[in-house]
Amino acid sequence: MNNNNETITLIGAGLVGSLLAVLLAKRGFKVEIYERRPDMRRNDISAGRSINLALANRGIEPLVQAGLMDKVSPILTPMKGRMVHDLEGNENFQSYGQKPEEVIYSVSRGDLNKICLDAAEATGLVTIHFDHKCEFVDFDRKELSLKKHQDDSLITAPFERVIGTDGSASAVREAIHQISSKQHDILQLGHSYKELRIPPSESGDFQIDANSLHIWPRGGYMVIALPNEDASFTVTLFMPTSGEVSFDSINDKTSVIDFFKQNFSDMIPLLPDLEVDYFENPTGNLATVKCSPWHHQDIALLLGDAAHAVVPFHGQGMNCGFEDALDLAQTIDSAIGKNGKLVWSEIFSQVDDNRKVNGDAIADMAIENYITMRDSVRDEKFLLRNALAFELENKFPEYFCPRYSMVMFHRLPYSEAKSRGIIQEEILQLLTENISSLNEVDYTAAESLIIEKLNKVKLNP
Ligand SMILES: Cc1cc2nc3c(=O)[nH]c(=O)nc-3n(C[C@H](O)[C@H](O)[C@H](O)COP(=O)(O)OP(=O)(O)OC[C@H]3O[C@@H](n4cnc5c(N)ncnc54)[C@H](O)[C@@H]3O)c2cc1C
């Protein structure tokens, strides 16, 4: 607990901002948050993007540290693996892990955000100014320009230190990069998404397996579905924005129905509101944001999507943002532990150093995982390599952990998961080159390759 009564200003009370507020208040800071939207607990507003999200180990640890898991656990639906639906309507379950605890969880974005907002306010140290959009940050004057939603009036507010948790179109990022910009890349994926819904059955049950993340992989595009607490599924269609098969070309009732009949015929009975959902729900854009620096002197820092928006195919954007928030909190803790003094320029610079490399790594792995999800999951060789990865994890647990598991079930840095993953993939390719089943694997060769190429792995540092 620090005793210096400092106030920290956050822009954005989304998932990362509201959790960060709890972590900072627990350390004795006063927190002022300016949030563009109205209070989602009192207004029926959409939570923004995806209705539900996959929460994994890295996102759970910061929630544990914030003391929120007793509230969050009841709203989680475990997903044990992917259920792959082929063109003929057959289902093939592919487990994500090997141990009972190796699951990810589907959670409502809105409900999780509300829990964090309630917890932040309950500390008595956090004030949230809803309906205040940050338009500009003046670092010299240490002043925010804010537009009030009610009457569009512009006001200013002073700040001492500001953290941008204002998402992928961050105003704080813009302000930092007007001053010092080494990198400011917004890389469009060229694919977009649309949310649809599978309602519960007439008896109120799940219509497809409740404990799977469902995928209909079709090569250049795919549909996924994640379970909700009310036995419905949020369904997301991902496909190119323009081109032959795309949101641009599939743009009237006939083409939508034909497209689903041809590619997802088993889904049609599950999607009674297909046409309404398709035409009324927005088409979301998908992009990766990579920027540097993430901070400005001892004044400003970026965290969450503001620093590193990633495409959603590894289900890690929020998880990574929660890790950022915990990293900042722990960096503050160790600064207090060392000499009791907070040198903010050092704290911000350390968080930037720790997290930027990891933000970049998960951004790259998320793009790769799109191809895995929409295509590779149908490939026999991919399935063989996955099965072998589990075997190698069993036989050489000190060295080998499948990449998906490193990212989703453990907390070693993303950058390490990425670099180990590349070496492991080479090993898996070599061992499966000329074989078609696990029985044919040469485990003596596997052991030599693993010991030669991999260090021991530290999964939860
Ligand atoms: C389709 C889809 C599926 C996804 N699935 C997953 C998943 O399964 N797992 C996962 O971990 N991640 C997932 N993500 C990523 C996840 O949604 C983001 O990483 C996460 O929301 C980032 O949280 P954030 O608080 O940084 O940003 P946001 O959630 O975008 O919150 C930013 C907040 O700032 C406010 N704001 C914005 N601009 C201003 C301003 N100028 N002034 C004041 N307030 C402002 C916004 O209103 C908002 O409340 C998915 C994303 C998409 C698009």
PDBQT file of the ligand as one rigid body, heavy atoms in Angstrom, charges set to zero:
ROOT
HETATM    1  C1  LIG A 501     -15.026 -10.442 -32.175  1.00  0.00    +0.000 C 
HETATM    2  C2  LIG A 501     -14.071 -10.341 -31.031  1.00  0.00    +0.000 A 
HETATM    3  C3  LIG A 501     -13.902 -11.432 -30.207  1.00  0.00    +0.000 A 
HETATM    4  C4  LIG A 501     -12.988 -11.366 -29.149  1.00  0.00    +0.000 A 
HETATM    5  N1  LIG A 501     -12.815 -12.469 -28.365  1.00  0.00    +0.000 NA
HETATM    6  C5  LIG A 501     -11.909 -12.421 -27.357  1.00  0.00    +0.000 A 
HETATM    7  C6  LIG A 501     -11.732 -13.557 -26.514  1.00  0.00    +0.000 A 
HETATM    8  O1  LIG A 501     -12.367 -14.599 -26.705  1.00  0.00    +0.000 OA
HETATM    9  N2  LIG A 501     -10.824 -13.475 -25.499  1.00  0.00    +0.000 N 
HETATM   10  C7  LIG A 501     -10.083 -12.346 -25.285  1.00  0.00    +0.000 A 
HETATM   11  O2  LIG A 501      -9.258 -12.338 -24.361  1.00  0.00    +0.000 OA
HETATM   12  N3  LIG A 501     -10.242 -11.258 -26.067  1.00  0.00    +0.000 NA
HETATM   13  C8  LIG A 501     -11.138 -11.264 -27.078  1.00  0.00    +0.000 A 
HETATM   14  N4  LIG A 501     -11.323 -10.160 -27.855  1.00  0.00    +0.000 N 
HETATM   15  C9  LIG A 501     -10.495  -8.980 -27.600  1.00  0.00    +0.000 C 
HETATM   16  C10 LIG A 501     -11.095  -8.133 -26.471  1.00  0.00    +0.000 C 
HETATM   17  O3  LIG A 501     -12.393  -7.747 -26.827  1.00  0.00    +0.000 OA
HETATM   18  C11 LIG A 501     -10.242  -6.904 -26.241  1.00  0.00    +0.000 C 
HETATM   19  O4  LIG A 501      -8.894  -7.261 -26.186  1.00  0.00    +0.000 OA
HETATM   20  C12 LIG A 501     -10.648  -6.215 -24.941  1.00  0.00    +0.000 C 
HETATM   21  O5  LIG A 501     -11.959  -5.742 -25.037  1.00  0.00    +0.000 OA
HETATM   22  C13 LIG A 501      -9.686  -5.076 -24.638  1.00  0.00    +0.000 C 
HETATM   23  O6  LIG A 501     -10.128  -4.399 -23.506  1.00  0.00    +0.000 OA
HETATM   24  P1  LIG A 501      -9.788  -2.855 -23.335  1.00  0.00    +0.000 P 
HETATM   25  O7  LIG A 501     -10.397  -2.468 -22.043  1.00  0.00    +0.000 OA
HETATM   26  O8  LIG A 501      -8.338  -2.637 -23.572  1.00  0.00    +0.000 OA
HETATM   27  O9  LIG A 501     -10.524  -2.151 -24.549  1.00  0.00    +0.000 OA
HETATM   28  P2  LIG A 501     -12.092  -2.016 -24.794  1.00  0.00    +0.000 P 
HETATM   29  O10 LIG A 501     -12.799  -3.229 -24.354  1.00  0.00    +0.000 OA
HETATM   30  O11 LIG A 501     -12.237  -1.571 -26.197  1.00  0.00    +0.000 OA
HETATM   31  O12 LIG A 501     -12.522  -0.845 -23.820  1.00  0.00    +0.000 OA
HETATM   32  C14 LIG A 501     -12.145   0.487 -24.071  1.00  0.00    +0.000 C 
HETATM   33  C15 LIG A 501     -13.085   1.401 -23.288  1.00  0.00    +0.000 C 
HETATM   34  O13 LIG A 501     -12.662   2.740 -23.498  1.00  0.00    +0.000 OA
HETATM   35  C16 LIG A 501     -13.773   3.539 -23.875  1.00  0.00    +0.000 C 
HETATM   36  N5  LIG A 501     -13.243   4.592 -24.744  1.00  0.00    +0.000 N 
HETATM   37  C17 LIG A 501     -12.776   4.465 -26.011  1.00  0.00    +0.000 A 
HETATM   38  N6  LIG A 501     -12.335   5.647 -26.470  1.00  0.00    +0.000 NA
HETATM   39  C18 LIG A 501     -12.539   6.528 -25.473  1.00  0.00    +0.000 A 
HETATM   40  C19 LIG A 501     -12.281   7.923 -25.346  1.00  0.00    +0.000 A 
HETATM   41  N7  LIG A 501     -11.727   8.633 -26.358  1.00  0.00    +0.000 N 
HETATM   42  N8  LIG A 501     -12.599   8.533 -24.208  1.00  0.00    +0.000 NA
HETATM   43  C20 LIG A 501     -13.146   7.830 -23.166  1.00  0.00    +0.000 A 
HETATM   44  N9  LIG A 501     -13.426   6.510 -23.234  1.00  0.00    +0.000 NA
HETATM   45  C21 LIG A 501     -13.106   5.876 -24.374  1.00  0.00    +0.000 A 
HETATM   46  C22 LIG A 501     -14.709   2.586 -24.578  1.00  0.00    +0.000 C 
HETATM   47  O14 LIG A 501     -16.045   3.062 -24.569  1.00  0.00    +0.000 OA
HETATM   48  C23 LIG A 501     -14.521   1.325 -23.758  1.00  0.00    +0.000 C 
HETATM   49  O15 LIG A 501     -15.370   1.274 -22.647  1.00  0.00    +0.000 OA
HETATM   50  C24 LIG A 501     -12.240 -10.189 -28.917  1.00  0.00    +0.000 A 
HETATM   51  C25 LIG A 501     -12.426  -9.087 -29.747  1.00  0.00    +0.000 A 
HETATM   52  C26 LIG A 501     -13.333  -9.160 -30.801  1.00  0.00    +0.000 A 
HETATM   53  C27 LIG A 501     -13.489  -7.975 -31.682  1.00  0.00    +0.000 C 
ENDROOT
TORSDOF 0
